[in-house]
Amino acid sequence: MEYTELHCHSHYSFLDGTSSPADLAAEAAQLRLKGLALTDDNGLYGVIPFIQKCSEIGLLHIIGSLITVQPATDNTCLDDKILLLCENLTGYENLSQLITRAHGADTKSEVAVTIDDVNELSDGLICLVGKNSDIAALLQQNRIESARARLDTFRQIFSANRLYVELNNHLDLGDGSLRKQFCQLAHDLSLGYVATNGVRYATRREARLHDVLRCIAHKTSIDKSRSIRVPNHERYLKSAQEIQVLFSEIPSALKNTQVILERCNVKLDFSQYRFPNFDPPDGYNADSYLTMLCEKSLSHKYDSISIEAKTRLNEELSLIKRLGLSGYFLAVWDIMKFARDKGIPAQGRGSAANSLVAYLLNITPVDPIAYDLFFGRFLNEEKTTIPDIDIDFASARDTRLADRDDVLDYVGRKYGFDHIGLTSMFMTFGAKGAIREIGKVFGYPSSLLEKMSRFTEGRKNPQSAFSKIQELKQFDRYTKQKRWRHFRDQVQAVIGIPRHISTHPGGMIITSCELPKLVPLQPTRIQGRRICQWDKDMVEDAGLIKVDLLGLTMLAVLRECLVLIAETYNLRFNLAAIEPDDPEVYNMIAKADTVGLFQIESRVQIQTVPRTKPRNLSELAAQVAIIRPGPVQGNMVDPYIRRKQGLESIRYPHPRLEPILKETLGVVLFQEQILQVASTIAGYTSGEAENLRRDLDKKRSKKHLEMMQSEFVDAAEKNGVAKIDATQIFDSIKGFAAYGFCKSHALAFAHLAYQSAWLKRYYKTAYFAALINNQPMGFYPVSVILNEAKRRGVEILPVDVNCSGVRCHLETEKTEAVRLSLTCVKGISAAKAESIVTIRQLESFNSIKDFVLRTKLGSINIENLIGAGAFDSFGLSRRELLWQLWIVDRWRDSSLIDPKLTPPPLKKMSAWNKLISECNAQQFSIDSHPMQLIRSRLSSEIKRQDALEKLRNGVKTSVAGLVVCIQKPATAKGVAFMLLEDESGMLNVVIYPTVYAKYRSIFKLSPCVCVYGILQREGNLISIQANSFEGLSFA
Amino acid sequence: MLACLLIENLNNRLREITNLLAFYTPTHLAPTPSKIERRSPIDLSDAVPVALDQVPVCPHCEITDESVYIDLEVDEMTAKADEYVEDLLKEFRAIDVEMRLGIADSRFASFVAAHSAKSHSPCIVPQDKTESFLSSQSVSLLPILPETRRRLKLLGMHTFGEIACVDSCDVTNQFGKEGALIADLVRGIDPTPLTFYQPPVTQDPTDRQERIWGGEVQTGARLKPVSIMAKKIGCIDFPQAMFRRRNWVYFDSIIDFWKLEDAWWTEEPQRSIYFKLSVSERELTVCHDLALGNWSQYSGIY
């Protein structure tokens, strides 16, 4: 007998399923099931990969979902669920809309539809009512008539033709009698019945993980979880034979699964749902309007229009017209125009910058002709998918300024909120989270789990954490137990399973039809914003067009810096018009003075820019692109740097590649080069080359990779390239493809990097003020940025209740300085700061009492202000101010009592206490660096970083400092890099694997360490190769 | 003088300790002195955490979660305080209870002294040295709200001595009633009387019930092994007959059956199938333990 499983949950039922849709489909095929339905809880999250896998293995699929229905008012069941299966495309659209309605308008409402919703959207759906419905609860309570009435309600909605009773045999207590009762009801109402197994995992061995996930979902330990777990491990995908035995008394229940399979036939094809049409002005259609805009802009952008530009524009426009994408380009242009009109900095990035049309529409800042950008990477005749256009908008920390959120609202208003949705991301269990959450389930103490989490830092695999903990005797009482093994197994098993859905930082789908008909939408925490139930890959695979509207804080920094310059110096200029090759700016970059700059501030960038010394935008783009996993894996970093330094001659993998790789000194740095290499070496067309790049990007199986390589090599041989050369070339692009930048993207980023560097070089005070205002962002915490600013000669003034504003600003009365804002202090929001500023406009504050009574701020906020030194100008010590504050605060509501405020003699605060109080209040101290205070306690052998400049290469030395960050790149073969800061600067420390393993607990646990090692000098670049570490205590 | 004993895990060994203290109760205070017999340390070490009503009354002691205060000035003890303390120390050592003992002239000072003491080596503060002894002690020992402790530290007052330097009125002005208490305590003034130990009443442990799948079962309901065996039984092939003492016992039908898989993470995982059978017009539930292979009759409520 044949069987189709009609009730099956994947891991997209979030904590109520363990297997991926693809694994379920594969197991079903293995069991020789005829078909399989995917029916996740109130969701169609896994539909796309499920359909793809089913098509790949030839399994018939059914799309469905287990939908929660608000229970009828007269019964007590809180969890009323019905299974809906799509019979046809109308059914799919209705199911998608029902799920959207179930999720409601905000995250706080209960996920459920009303029976009226079901009634309205029942067309094309088959309904199964069974053990999960409130009818089962009524039958268990022996309320047969109520159960019959409820079932009859569904019968009226779906008719007997599309309503089935779902029978289970999970070997649960009471299953037998419930089955009999359901059969009787079905008989009474002339309904059919079907057997299902309510699958939660593909195979029995995943059942334990399911138990654990239920505990996580209910925030309970496994020992107290009986009531929320299922009683046994029978919810796995069963073969027709197993099901036949379980339902031996009702064979028709199996036959009906086949009947339903034959009725359900949904093929998802969204190709007709295009991007919404742009409404051009009268007299134009989309194509002609786009042409007009581009031609108009062409004469503005170029002093003299070259034939090359004219030809390229015509080629691009004709391709865009042929592919029907004019409306898409105009819609993006319209979004950019809105942003510009509102003063929201925005610029396109990604492969769109390869397009001259995008440049002429001011979507991207990069001139593709000047930089010889390859249009085929963005769009070509054979491209099977619609290209994404990614745009960065300023993401402002200042709520008074317009930013990306305003753009999203505009798009919603323009196209209708039912036509847009953000793409989602599935947050999966990582090693650290898995240890913490499953550890709690198994009842392990937080001390143990914290320790394990630290051992897992930066690792994908938790096994080393388990090994390390097992070595520690203090945890023997846990690690020697049997449950420890189970804990370890379940942690390993859960990694990669989706934990919950989240919002993608930028992806937005805009469609001409109502989006909930294509994919269910659900609310996010932000009022009015909804995400679709598919991530960006699923959206792309489904053929929907998306635009990435991303938030970029650096754009907000640049805008704010320009505003500060205008306010302070009355200077206004356009950053897009600044000289692009200013040697002073490149000199600054070459000295590694890049902290706070876009893309070139990281530890590795600081290490490499002094060696590559970029001198123009193209070289800066190469610098941005080179510190990426792609070039690192492709072994291209060292050759590039050495060739740039003139230490190695430039070689090409094949003479034909010289024109393509000349700009990047013979190595592949950009994605476009892969396409050009494929075309030149293997004779691929643009489309074939792009497909090759995409296939390499998608991390295909080894077998698939070998097939691609063989095709490439064969084609190259036919093209007259020796096999050995072709193989080497393929190997070099293989490693690169996954994580490389395209040149246009790197150039767009280089633009921003250059603009940020230019501002830092010529307006450093304003630049640092803007940078601090937009924290957190970038690579460094605010304390490091402040120290850097001071080292670069920028004066920083402390927070002052009578001088500071809502944002940091410049003061130029005595010297030029940054005055820190009130919002730098913990707990002082922009609204509170605004209120302080407004109140003091009448009269400055003159005492703590005056401040407390006029601002009505809470005492903790005022304590933090005191700690930050915001009242120092009142002439009292911080302890005296605190003494007064607490007394005033105690009596603040009693106008009759005038308490004595004069403080008794209190001990003076030490420099160390002051530093601690400032760090507690604002996470940094502008007066002193911690190393400055403990320097006197250190041996004279331990050097300041500025003293290292006098030492020669290879000498043994030691330094001490605060650990700013530790990085252990996957591509660095176990070598870790630490950035150490002291009162005189920052230093790179290289830690080899053996040293790392020996001392990791020291530098993971101590904020401040002493490093003993060997000084390494390369030109002006100094680093230490660590031999050993010692933790330093502040006490 | 007062003695303060700080005892780790006091509640876990309450029975032993109160027995011991009761034995040393001055005879005129003991409610039923004749019934308290001197036991050897070994006899006393059998205790597990017990309900408080099972321990005897110690009329000269105050017992809190972590400490015992003993009034050393009740009539009979005044003269023999040294001997009494010596005996107590020996007894505690004998039953292997970690304890720190402080003796001073006020309740709080004795508590602080106990904190300063080493295990089984008493810290005795002479009556005229209380204030100087207290001056170097940390404010963390003061019985005050965490918020008050935090504020004292922010004001740079880390020791009792640093607080004592500030005028009592100022401390009271700053911290209100708690300030007045602090000002007294740091100077060794603590008039709080001892609250002598009264055992509370606890619930009858037999009232407890334990939940199982789908219903409740009384504690003590166990699977009682009976001589029922089947040739082959399981979820796939059901038995039509069962074997009892070499005779086949036929059952009429299987009313229901269910499977339980639980406690897989423990040393005693459960994997059983239960069958509710109709046997000669009565119902019988049997359980097959899939891990051990044995059969039993189930007599609990499900």
Contacts between the chains, C-beta under 8 A, distances in Angstrom:
chain1	res1	chain2	res2	distance
A	171	B	235	5.8
A	171	B	257	7.1
A	171	B	258	5.5
A	171	B	259	3.8
A	171	B	273	7.5
A	172	B	258	5.6
A	172	B	259	7.8
A	173	B	213	5.8
A	173	B	214	5.1
A	173	B	256	7.2
A	173	B	258	4.1
A	173	B	274	7.5
A	173	B	302	6.1
A	174	B	214	6.6
A	174	B	256	7.1
A	174	B	258	7.5
A	175	B	256	7.7
A	175	B	258	6.8
A	176	B	255	7.5
A	176	B	256	4.4
A	176	B	257	7.0
A	177	B	256	6.3
A	207	B	261	7.5
A	208	B	264	6.0
A	208	B	265	7.9
A	211	B	264	7.7
A	222	B	265	5.8
A	226	B	211	6.7
A	226	B	212	7.3
A	226	B	213	6.9
A	226	B	262	7.2
A	227	B	211	6.8
A	231	B	213	4.9
A	231	B	258	7.2
A	231	B	259	7.3
A	231	B	260	5.5
A	231	B	261	7.2
A	231	B	262	7.1
A	232	B	258	7.8
A	232	B	259	4.4
A	232	B	260	6.0
A	232	B	261	4.3
A	233	B	261	4.8
A	234	B	259	6.6
A	245	B	235	7.9
A	245	B	236	5.1
A	246	B	235	7.5
A	442	B	265	6.9
A	482	B	265	7.6
A	482	B	266	7.1
A	482	B	267	5.5
A	483	B	265	4.6
A	483	B	266	6.7
A	486	B	264	7.1
A	486	B	265	4.5
A	487	B	265	7.9
A	863	B	154	7.7
A	879	B	154	7.2
A	879	B	155	5.4
A	879	B	156	5.8
A	882	B	151	7.5
A	882	B	154	5.7
A	882	B	155	6.3
A	883	B	155	6.4
A	883	B	174	6.6
A	886	B	151	6.4
A	886	B	174	6.3
A	887	B	173	6.6
A	887	B	174	6.1
A	890	B	176	7.1
A	899	B	173	6.7
A	900	B	173	5.9
A	904	B	166	4.8
A	904	B	167	6.1
A	904	B	170	4.5
A	905	B	165	8.0
A	905	B	166	8.0
A	906	B	155	5.9
A	906	B	156	5.9
A	907	B	156	3.9
A	907	B	157	7.8
A	907	B	162	7.0
A	908	B	156	7.9
A	909	B	156	6.9
A	913	B	156	7.4
A	917	B	154	7.7
